[in-house]
C-alpha cells in the first residue's frame, strides 16, 4: 500500500479534450510526447501546474483520472519543487476518466 492518492488530474486544452473524446484514448500533449510520458498532477499540485504551464489560457478541461485503473503504467517521480508527480507511461484510456470540469480564468 502506498501513500499516493488514487486519483490525479490531467489538464487539457479544449482541442485536446475533443480529440480525446473522439478517439477514446489520449496519447499525450506535445510536452507529454516529448518527455515520453503523460504528465498528471495530484489535487494539491493542480493549481501550481495551472499557474506554471497554463498561465493566461482559458477554455481548459481538467480530467480526473483513476490511477488504480492504470496499474503499473503510473509512476510517481520527482519533478517541480522536488515533489513526486504522477506520470503515465502509456496511453490514457477514456475509461480511466472519472469526471471532467471546464476551467476558465
SETI-652559 format. One record per residue: residue in three letters; x, y, z of N, C-alpha, C, O, CB in turn. Coordinates in Angstrom, 2 decimals. Glycine has a CB too. Example, Ala and Ser with C-alpha at 12.3 -4.5 7.8 and 13.67 -1.06 7.14 Angstrom:
# residues 2
   code    n.east   n.north      n.up   ca.east   ca.north     ca.up    c.east   c.north      c.up    o.east   o.north      o.up   cb.east   cb.north     cb.up
    ALA     13.19     -5.69      7.80     12.30      -4.50      7.80     13.20     -3.30      7.80     14.24     -3.32      8.46     11.31      -4.47      9.05
    SER     12.85     -2.25      7.08     13.67      -1.06      7.14     12.90      0.03      7.87     13.41      1.14      8.04     14.08      -0.60      5.72
//
This chain:
# residues 105
   code    n.east   n.north      n.up   ca.east   ca.north     ca.up    c.east   c.north      c.up    o.east   o.north      o.up   cb.east   cb.north     cb.up
    UNK      0.85     -1.20      0.00      0.00       0.00      0.00      0.88      1.24      0.00      1.85      1.33      0.75     -0.96       0.01      1.23
    UNK      0.55      2.19     -0.83      1.31       3.43     -0.90      0.51      4.56     -0.28     -0.68      4.42      0.00      1.69       3.76     -2.35
    UNK      1.18      5.67     -0.08      0.51       6.86      0.43      0.04      7.77     -0.70     -0.43      8.88     -0.45      1.44       7.62      1.36
    UNK      0.17      7.32     -1.92     -0.23       8.14     -3.06     -1.75      8.12     -3.21     -2.40      7.11     -2.94      0.45       7.63     -4.35
    UNK     -2.32      9.25     -3.66     -3.76       9.27     -3.90     -4.16      8.35     -5.04     -3.35      8.00     -5.90     -4.22      10.69     -4.20
    UNK     -5.42      7.96     -5.04     -5.94       7.06     -6.07     -6.35      7.79     -7.34     -6.58      7.17     -8.38     -7.13       6.29     -5.52
    UNK     -6.43      9.13     -7.26     -6.78       9.91     -8.43     -5.78     11.04     -8.63     -5.10     11.46     -7.70     -8.21      10.47     -8.30
    UNK     -5.71     11.52     -9.87     -4.88      12.66    -10.22     -5.59     13.38    -11.37     -6.65     12.96    -11.81     -3.40      12.23    -10.61
    UNK     -4.98     14.45    -11.84     -5.65      15.31    -12.81     -4.78     15.58    -14.03     -3.57     15.78    -13.92     -6.05      16.63    -12.16
    UNK     -5.43     15.57    -15.19     -4.79      15.93    -16.45     -5.46     17.19    -16.97     -6.69     17.24    -17.10     -4.87      14.76    -17.49
    UNK     -4.66     18.20    -17.26     -5.17      19.44    -17.82     -5.02     19.38    -19.34     -3.94     19.10    -19.86     -4.41      20.69    -17.22
    UNK     -6.12     19.64    -20.02     -6.14      19.56    -21.48     -6.72     20.84    -22.06     -7.55     21.50    -21.44     -6.95      18.35    -21.96
    UNK     -6.26     21.18    -23.25     -6.91      22.26    -23.99     -8.23     21.72    -24.51     -8.46     20.51    -24.53     -6.00      22.79    -25.16
    UNK     -9.10     22.62    -24.94    -10.39      22.20    -25.50    -10.18     21.30    -26.72    -10.90     20.31    -26.88    -11.24      23.44    -25.89
    UNK     -9.21     21.63    -27.56     -8.93      20.80    -28.73     -8.43     19.41    -28.34     -8.84     18.41    -28.93     -7.90      21.48    -29.63
    UNK     -7.55     19.36    -27.34     -7.05      18.06    -26.88     -8.19     17.22    -26.31     -8.27     16.01    -26.56     -5.94      18.24    -25.82
    UNK     -9.07     17.86    -25.55    -10.20      17.13    -24.98    -11.13     16.61    -26.08    -11.60     15.47    -26.02    -10.98      18.03    -23.99
    UNK    -11.41     17.42    -27.08    -12.27      17.00    -28.19    -11.66     15.79    -28.91    -12.38     14.86    -29.27    -12.48      18.16    -29.18
    UNK    -10.35     15.81    -29.11     -9.68      14.68    -29.76     -9.72     13.44    -28.86     -9.93     12.33    -29.35     -8.22      15.04    -30.11
    UNK     -9.53     13.62    -27.57     -9.61      12.53    -26.60    -11.01     11.90    -26.65    -11.14     10.68    -26.70     -9.28      13.04    -25.15
    UNK    -12.04     12.73    -26.64    -13.41      12.20    -26.71    -13.64     11.43    -28.01    -14.27     10.37    -28.00    -14.43      13.35    -26.59
    UNK    -13.14     11.96    -29.11    -13.33      11.32    -30.42    -12.60      9.98    -30.50    -13.13      9.00    -31.04    -12.85      12.24    -31.53
    UNK    -11.38      9.94    -29.96    -10.54       8.75    -30.06    -10.80      7.72    -28.96    -10.58      6.53    -29.16     -9.09       9.14    -30.03
    UNK    -11.27      8.20    -27.81    -11.46       7.30    -26.67    -10.17      7.00    -25.93    -10.16      6.22    -24.97    -12.08       6.02    -27.13
    UNK     -9.08      7.61    -26.38     -7.78       7.42    -25.75     -6.96      8.68    -25.97     -7.05      9.32    -27.02     -7.05       6.15    -26.31
    UNK     -6.15      9.02    -24.98     -5.29      10.19    -25.09     -3.85      9.72    -25.07     -3.42      9.04    -24.13     -5.55      11.21    -23.94
    UNK     -3.11     10.07    -26.10     -1.72       9.64    -26.23     -0.74     10.67    -25.68      0.43     10.37    -25.47     -1.39       9.35    -27.67
    UNK     -1.23     11.89    -25.45     -0.39      12.91    -24.86     -0.41     14.22    -25.60     -0.61     14.28    -26.81      1.00      12.42    -24.78
    UNK     -0.19     15.29    -24.83      0.01      16.62    -25.38      1.43     16.68    -25.93      2.23     15.78    -25.67     -0.25      17.73    -24.30
    UNK      1.77     17.72    -26.68      3.14      17.81    -27.21      4.23     17.65    -26.13      5.22     16.97    -26.37      3.32      19.14    -27.91
    UNK      4.05     18.26    -24.98      5.07      18.12    -23.92      5.14     16.67    -23.41      6.22     16.18    -23.08      4.75      19.06    -22.75
    UNK      3.99     16.00    -23.36      3.98      14.59    -22.94      4.74     13.72    -23.93      5.56     12.89    -23.56      2.54      14.08    -22.78
    UNK      4.45     13.93    -25.20      5.12      13.15    -26.25      6.62     13.40    -26.24      7.41     12.48    -26.45      4.53      13.48    -27.63
    UNK      7.02     14.64    -26.01      8.44      14.98    -25.97      9.14     14.32    -24.77     10.29     13.89    -24.87      8.63      16.50    -25.92
    UNK      8.44     14.27    -23.64      9.04      13.72    -22.41      8.91     12.20    -22.30      9.62     11.58    -21.51      8.40      14.35    -21.20
    UNK      8.02     11.61    -23.07      7.88      10.16    -23.06      6.87      9.63    -22.05      6.82      8.42    -21.80      9.19       9.54    -22.80
    UNK      6.08     10.51    -21.46      5.03      10.09    -20.52      3.99     11.20    -20.43      4.26     12.34    -20.79      5.63       9.76    -19.11
    UNK      2.80     10.84    -19.94      1.73      11.81    -19.78      1.83     12.41    -18.38      1.80     11.69    -17.38      0.33      11.16    -20.01
    UNK      1.96     13.73    -18.33      2.06      14.46    -17.07      0.70     14.57    -16.40     -0.29     14.91    -17.05      2.65      15.87    -17.30
    UNK      0.64     14.27    -15.12     -0.55      14.48    -14.31     -0.16     15.28    -13.08      1.03     15.47    -12.80     -1.21      13.13    -13.91
    UNK     -1.15     15.75    -12.35     -0.92      16.45    -11.09     -1.86     15.89    -10.04     -3.02     15.60    -10.32     -1.13      17.98    -11.25
    UNK     -1.36     15.72     -8.82     -2.21      15.38     -7.70     -3.06     16.61     -7.36     -2.77     17.71     -7.84     -1.37      14.91     -6.45
    UNK     -4.09     16.44     -6.56     -5.00      17.54     -6.25     -4.27     18.75     -5.69     -4.57     19.88     -6.05     -6.06      17.07     -5.25
    UNK     -3.31     18.52     -4.81     -2.60      19.64     -4.19     -1.55     20.26     -5.10     -0.94     21.28     -4.74     -1.93      19.17     -2.92
    UNK     -1.32     19.68     -6.28     -0.36      20.20     -7.25     -1.05     20.91     -8.42     -0.39     21.58     -9.22      0.51      19.08     -7.77
    UNK     -2.36     20.76     -8.51     -3.10      21.22     -9.68     -2.98     22.72     -9.90     -2.70     23.15    -11.02     -4.56      20.84     -9.53
    UNK     -3.17     23.52     -8.87     -3.11      24.98     -9.04     -1.72     25.42     -9.48     -1.59     26.30    -10.33     -3.50      25.69     -7.74
    UNK     -0.68     24.82     -8.92      0.68      25.15     -9.32      0.94     24.83    -10.78      1.63     25.58    -11.48      1.67      24.42     -8.45
    UNK      0.41     23.71    -11.25      0.56      23.33    -12.65     -0.19     24.30    -13.56      0.32     24.71    -14.60      0.07      21.90    -12.88
    UNK     -1.40     24.66    -13.17     -2.16      25.64    -13.94     -1.40     26.96    -14.03     -1.30     27.55    -15.10     -3.55      25.87    -13.32
    UNK     -0.86     27.41    -12.91     -0.15      28.69    -12.88      1.13     28.66    -13.70      1.45     29.63    -14.39      0.17      29.06    -11.44
    UNK      1.87     27.56    -13.63      3.17      27.48    -14.29      3.08     27.18    -15.78      3.80     27.77    -16.59      4.01      26.42    -13.62
    UNK      2.19     26.27    -16.15      2.18      25.78    -17.54      0.98     26.24    -18.37      0.97     26.06    -19.59      2.21      24.30    -17.52
    UNK     -0.04     26.82    -17.72     -1.25      27.21    -18.45     -1.66     28.65    -18.16     -2.83     29.01    -18.32     -2.39      26.27    -18.09
    UNK     -0.71     29.47    -17.73     -0.99      30.87    -17.40     -1.59     31.58    -18.61     -1.10     31.46    -19.73      0.29      31.60    -16.94
    UNK     -2.66     32.31    -18.36     -3.28      33.09    -19.41     -4.19     32.31    -20.34     -4.84     32.89    -21.21     -2.24      33.73    -20.20
    UNK     -4.25     31.01    -20.18     -5.10      30.19    -21.05     -6.47     30.01    -20.41     -6.60     29.89    -19.19     -4.44      28.81    -21.32
    UNK     -7.48     29.99    -21.25     -8.83      29.69    -20.78     -9.38     28.56    -21.64     -8.73     28.11    -22.59     -9.75      30.96    -20.83
    UNK    -10.59     28.13    -21.30    -11.18      27.05    -22.07    -10.49     25.72    -21.86    -10.49     24.87    -22.75    -11.16      27.39    -23.52
    UNK     -9.90     25.53    -20.68     -9.21      24.28    -20.38    -10.20     23.26    -19.82    -11.26     23.62    -19.31     -8.05      24.52    -19.38
    UNK     -9.83     22.01    -19.92    -10.61      20.92    -19.35     -9.71     20.18    -18.36     -8.58     19.82    -18.68    -11.16      19.95    -20.46
    UNK    -10.23     19.96    -17.16     -9.48      19.21    -16.16    -10.16     17.86    -15.98    -11.32     17.78    -15.56     -9.40      19.99    -14.80
    UNK     -9.43     16.80    -16.32     -9.96      15.45    -16.23     -9.43     14.78    -14.97     -8.22     14.75    -14.73     -9.59      14.63    -17.48
    UNK    -10.34     14.24    -14.18     -9.94      13.46    -13.00     -9.70     12.02    -13.46    -10.57     11.40    -14.07    -11.03      13.52    -11.86
    UNK     -8.52     11.50    -13.15     -8.08      10.20    -13.65     -7.98      9.20    -12.50     -7.40      9.49    -11.45     -6.73      10.33    -14.37
    UNK     -8.54      8.03    -12.72     -8.46       6.92    -11.76     -7.12      6.22    -11.96     -6.95      5.44    -12.89     -9.65       5.92    -11.94
    UNK     -6.18      6.50    -11.07     -4.84       5.92    -11.21     -4.84      4.42    -10.99     -4.02      3.71    -11.58     -3.89       6.57    -10.24
    UNK     -5.74      3.92    -10.15     -5.76       2.48     -9.89     -6.13      1.70    -11.16     -5.69      0.56    -11.34     -6.75       2.15     -8.76
    UNK     -6.93      2.32    -12.04     -7.32       1.66    -13.29     -6.14      1.54    -14.25     -6.16      0.71    -15.16     -8.46       2.43    -13.97
    UNK     -5.11      2.35    -14.03     -3.96       2.37    -14.94     -2.83      1.45    -14.49     -1.88      1.22    -15.24     -3.44       3.77    -15.09
    UNK     -2.94      0.94    -13.28     -1.97      -0.04    -12.79     -0.53      0.41    -12.84     -0.19      1.51    -12.40     -2.10      -1.28    -13.57
    UNK      0.31     -0.45    -13.38      1.75      -0.25    -13.38      2.24      0.81    -14.37      3.42      1.15    -14.38      2.43      -1.54    -13.70
    UNK      1.34      1.35    -15.19      1.76       2.40    -16.12      1.99      3.73    -15.40      2.59      4.64    -15.96      0.72       2.58    -17.23
    UNK      1.51      3.83    -14.15      1.67       5.07    -13.37      2.93      4.98    -12.52      3.12      4.02    -11.76      0.42       5.33    -12.48
    UNK      3.77      5.97    -12.65      4.98       6.09    -11.84      4.96      7.45    -11.16      4.66      8.46    -11.80      6.28       5.90    -12.71
    UNK      5.29      7.49     -9.89      5.41       8.75     -9.15      6.88      9.13     -9.17      7.73      8.41     -8.65      4.86       8.63     -7.67
    UNK      7.17     10.29     -9.79      8.56      10.69     -9.99      8.78     12.13     -9.55      7.88     12.96     -9.60      8.95      10.53    -11.46
    UNK     10.00     12.41     -9.12     10.37      13.74     -8.66     10.32     14.72     -9.83     10.84     14.45    -10.91     11.77      13.73     -8.02
    UNK      9.68     15.85     -9.59      9.58      16.90    -10.60      9.64     18.25     -9.90     10.46     18.44     -8.99      8.27      16.76    -11.44
    UNK      8.80     19.17    -10.30      8.81      20.55     -9.81      8.87     20.61     -8.28      8.09     19.95     -7.59      7.57      21.30    -10.31
    UNK      9.82     21.40     -7.77      9.93      21.60     -6.33     10.30     20.34     -5.57     10.04     20.24     -4.37      8.66      22.13     -5.80
    UNK     10.90     19.39     -6.25     11.31      18.12     -5.64     10.13     17.27     -5.16     10.31     16.35     -4.37     12.24      18.39     -4.48
    UNK      8.93     17.59     -5.65      7.73      16.84     -5.27      7.54     15.65     -6.22      8.01     15.67     -7.36      6.48      17.75     -5.29
    UNK      6.86     14.64     -5.73      6.53      13.49     -6.56      5.26     13.78     -7.35      4.24     14.16     -6.79      6.35      12.22     -5.69
    UNK      5.35     13.59     -8.67      4.21      13.79     -9.55      3.87     12.47    -10.23      4.77     11.67    -10.50      4.51      14.90    -10.61
    UNK      2.59     12.22    -10.50      2.21      11.00    -11.23      2.41     11.18    -12.73      2.01     12.18    -13.32      0.73      10.63    -10.94
    UNK      3.05     10.18    -13.33      3.29      10.15    -14.78      2.74      8.84    -15.32      2.91      7.79    -14.70      4.81      10.32    -15.11
    UNK      2.09      8.90    -16.48      1.58       7.70    -17.13      2.52      7.33    -18.27      2.73      8.10    -19.20      0.11       7.91    -17.67
    UNK      3.08      6.14    -18.18      3.92       5.61    -19.26      3.07      4.70    -20.13      3.08      3.48    -20.00      5.17       4.83    -18.68
    UNK      2.33      5.34    -21.01      1.40       4.64    -21.88      0.26      5.57    -22.22      0.33      6.77    -21.96      0.87       3.34    -21.22
    UNK     -0.78      5.03    -22.80     -1.94       5.82    -23.18     -2.89      5.98    -22.00     -2.91      5.17    -21.08     -2.66       5.16    -24.37
    UNK     -3.67      7.04    -22.06     -4.72       7.28    -21.07     -6.07      6.94    -21.73     -6.52      7.67    -22.61     -4.70       8.77    -20.55
    UNK     -6.70      5.85    -21.31     -7.99       5.49    -21.90     -9.13      6.31    -21.27     -9.06      6.66    -20.09     -8.27       3.97    -21.73
    UNK    -10.14      6.60    -22.04    -11.28       7.35    -21.53    -11.93      6.61    -20.34    -12.49      7.26    -19.46    -12.32       7.57    -22.64
    UNK    -11.85      5.30    -20.32    -12.45       4.52    -19.24    -11.84      4.86    -17.87    -12.46      4.60    -16.84    -12.28       3.03    -19.52
    UNK    -10.63      5.43    -17.86     -9.98       5.79    -16.59    -10.35      7.20    -16.13     -9.92      7.63    -15.05     -8.47       5.68    -16.73
    UNK    -11.13      7.93    -16.92    -11.53       9.29    -16.56    -12.81      9.22    -15.73    -13.84      8.73    -16.19    -11.75      10.18    -17.82
    UNK    -12.71      9.71    -14.50    -13.85       9.66    -13.58    -14.80     10.84    -13.76    -15.99     10.73    -13.49    -13.36       9.63    -12.15
    UNK    -14.26     11.94    -14.22    -15.07      13.14    -14.41    -14.24     14.25    -15.00    -13.01     14.20    -15.01    -15.69      13.58    -13.10
    UNK    -14.92     15.27    -15.50    -14.23      16.41    -16.10    -14.93     17.69    -15.66    -16.12     17.70    -15.34    -14.19      16.29    -17.65
    UNK    -14.16     18.76    -15.67    -14.76      20.07    -15.44    -14.00     21.07    -16.30    -12.81     20.94    -16.56    -14.72      20.48    -13.93
    UNK    -14.74     22.08    -16.73    -14.13      23.14    -17.51    -13.47     24.11    -16.56    -13.95     24.34    -15.45    -15.17      23.85    -18.42
    UNK    -12.36     24.69    -17.02    -11.64      25.67    -16.22    -11.44     26.93    -17.05    -10.81     26.89    -18.11    -10.29      25.11    -15.72
    UNK    -11.96     28.01    -16.57    -11.76      29.30    -17.22    -11.25     30.27    -16.18    -11.76     30.31    -15.06    -13.08      29.83    -17.88
    UNK    -10.26     31.05    -16.55     -9.69      32.03    -15.61    -10.61     33.22    -15.49    -10.31     34.15    -14.74     -8.30      32.50    -16.06
//
